Amino acid sequence: MATGTIRATTRTAAAAVDPQRPALQRGRQQRWLRHAAWALSLPAILAFGLFGWYPMVMAFVVAFQHYTIIAAPRWVGLQNFKILVHDSTVLVALRNSFYFAFLTLLLTFWIPIIVAVLLMEVSERARRWMMILWFIPVPGIASTVIWKYFYDPNYGLLASLWKVLHLPHFLWLDSTHWAMFLIVLPGLIMYGPGLVYISTLQSVPQDLYEAAELDGASFLRKVVAITLPTLRPIITVMLLISVIAGVQVFNQPYIMTSGGPVFATLTAVLYIFDQAFNALNFGYADALAIMLFVILMVLVYIQRRIIREEG
């Protein structure tokens, strides 16, 4: 007891002699915390720089070079971009990319919203079971491969049903008119951001719906006056993400059609892949990638301006 009293008296006397000591200790602790934060963040920063920023910077450098694996890089200036301007396949790939994005928004974007609104009208128990069934994780690549075999004109499930119904032979993915539409259809099942919408709707106070019911509001009236205004910010964000993902589509056309038939499903990213890893023309592929990057940035800027003006 006496020893503790002596130590406390000593610390008090030291603080009285050096009144800046507590501030110095806090300064050391803050410096230590900053150093620890940088030390813990350094692996993530290095990984992001190595696999994120470095490839991006190199893409801008390689775009001005004739770069192949079998020869040394050679500086060509704007030659790759001049070839890009006169390449008719670029316009075909961009048109197909935007067509895919348009079909995706038209066929698959609104379904999760509608399902989320309808699920909020059922009981809590039924809602949980429906959410479990709806959000079972399905690997996108595996689902795309399965759908490819569904579309097989000779042995596929849909072709067999076609024969049972005695309908005329259909080319399915070999049709230049229907191929793009058919590779979008799997998105009806695979596209599932509905959990975001349901989580948002569950945060809406039930008093609003009860007050609307007391005023005699119908189901559609409640959806228009309460549900959709609540979901509007989320819908805006998901719309932007869906447009960007649609324009950058790669898996479905690569696995199902490889860009065919006759370039009917050749998208921008698939064309970049073909130039880089089939033609080994990495400089031209990077020029195409920069073009797509600029287009996407312009789309994001326009959409944000529209959202800001509406807000």
Secondary structure in CASP SS format (residue, H / E / C, confidence):
PFRMAT SS
TARGET T0000
AUTHOR 0000-0000-0000
METHOD secondary structure of the structure
MODEL  1
M C 1.00
A H 1.00
T H 1.00
G H 1.00
T H 1.00
I H 1.00
R H 1.00
A H 1.00
T H 1.00
T H 1.00
R H 1.00
T H 1.00
A H 1.00
A H 1.00
A H 1.00
A H 1.00
V H 1.00
D C 1.00
P C 1.00
Q C 1.00
R H 1.00
P H 1.00
A H 1.00
L H 1.00
Q H 1.00
R H 1.00
G H 1.00
R H 1.00
Q H 1.00
Q H 1.00
R H 1.00
W H 1.00
L H 1.00
R H 1.00
H H 1.00
A H 1.00
A H 1.00
W H 1.00
A H 1.00
L H 1.00
S H 1.00
L H 1.00
P H 1.00
A H 1.00
I H 1.00
L H 1.00
A H 1.00
F H 1.00
G H 1.00
L H 1.00
F H 1.00
G H 1.00
W H 1.00
Y H 1.00
P H 1.00
M H 1.00
V H 1.00
M H 1.00
A H 1.00
F H 1.00
V H 1.00
V H 1.00
A C 1.00
F C 1.00
Q E 1.00
H E 1.00
Y C 1.00
T C 1.00
I C 1.00
I C 1.00
A C 1.00
A C 1.00
P C 1.00
R E 1.00
W E 1.00
V C 1.00
G C 1.00
L C 1.00
Q H 1.00
N H 1.00
F H 1.00
K H 1.00
I H 1.00
L H 1.00
V H 1.00
H H 1.00
D C 1.00
S H 1.00
T H 1.00
V H 1.00
L H 1.00
V H 1.00
A H 1.00
L H 1.00
R H 1.00
N H 1.00
S H 1.00
F H 1.00
Y H 1.00
F H 1.00
A H 1.00
F H 1.00
L H 1.00
T H 1.00
L H 1.00
L H 1.00
L H 1.00
T H 1.00
F H 1.00
W H 1.00
I H 1.00
P H 1.00
I H 1.00
I H 1.00
V H 1.00
A H 1.00
V H 1.00
L H 1.00
L H 1.00
M C 1.00
E C 1.00
V C 1.00
S C 1.00
E H 1.00
R H 1.00
A H 1.00
R H 1.00
R H 1.00
W H 1.00
M H 1.00
M H 1.00
I H 1.00
L H 1.00
W H 1.00
F C 1.00
I C 1.00
P C 1.00
V C 1.00
P C 1.00
G H 1.00
I H 1.00
A H 1.00
S H 1.00
T H 1.00
V H 1.00
I H 1.00
W H 1.00
K H 1.00
Y H 1.00
F H 1.00
Y C 1.00
D C 1.00
P C 1.00
N C 1.00
Y C 1.00
G C 1.00
L H 1.00
L H 1.00
A H 1.00
S H 1.00
L H 1.00
W H 1.00
K H 1.00
V H 1.00
L C 1.00
H C 1.00
L C 1.00
P C 1.00
H C 1.00
F C 1.00
L C 1.00
W H 1.00
L H 1.00
D H 1.00
S C 1.00
T C 1.00
H C 1.00
W C 1.00
A H 1.00
M H 1.00
F H 1.00
L H 1.00
I H 1.00
V H 1.00
L C 1.00
P C 1.00
G H 1.00
L H 1.00
I H 1.00
M H 1.00
Y C 1.00
G C 1.00
P C 1.00
G H 1.00
L H 1.00
V H 1.00
Y H 1.00
I H 1.00
S H 1.00
T H 1.00
L H 1.00
Q H 1.00
S C 1.00
V C 1.00
P C 1.00
Q H 1.00
D H 1.00
L H 1.00
Y H 1.00
E H 1.00
A H 1.00
A H 1.00
E H 1.00
L H 1.00
D C 1.00
G C 1.00
A C 1.00
S C 1.00
F H 1.00
L H 1.00
R H 1.00
K H 1.00
V H 1.00
V H 1.00
A H 1.00
I H 1.00
T H 1.00
L H 1.00
P H 1.00
T H 1.00
L H 1.00
R H 1.00
P H 1.00
I H 1.00
I H 1.00
T H 1.00
V H 1.00
M H 1.00
L H 1.00
L H 1.00
I H 1.00
S H 1.00
V H 1.00
I H 1.00
A H 1.00
G H 1.00
V H 1.00
Q C 1.00
V C 1.00
F C 1.00
N H 1.00
Q H 1.00
P H 1.00
Y H 1.00
I H 1.00
M H 1.00
T C 1.00
S C 1.00
G C 1.00
G C 1.00
P C 1.00
V C 1.00
F C 1.00
A C 1.00
T C 1.00
L C 1.00
T C 1.00
A H 1.00
V H 1.00
L H 1.00
Y H 1.00
I H 1.00
F H 1.00
D H 1.00
Q H 1.00
A H 1.00
F H 1.00
N H 1.00
A C 1.00
L C 1.00
N C 1.00
F H 1.00
G H 1.00
Y H 1.00
A H 1.00
D H 1.00
A H 1.00
L H 1.00
A H 1.00
I H 1.00
M H 1.00
L H 1.00
F H 1.00
V H 1.00
I H 1.00
L H 1.00
M H 1.00
V H 1.00
L H 1.00
V H 1.00
Y H 1.00
I H 1.00
Q H 1.00
R H 1.00
R H 1.00
I H 1.00
I H 1.00
R H 1.00
E H 1.00
E H 1.00
G C 1.00
END
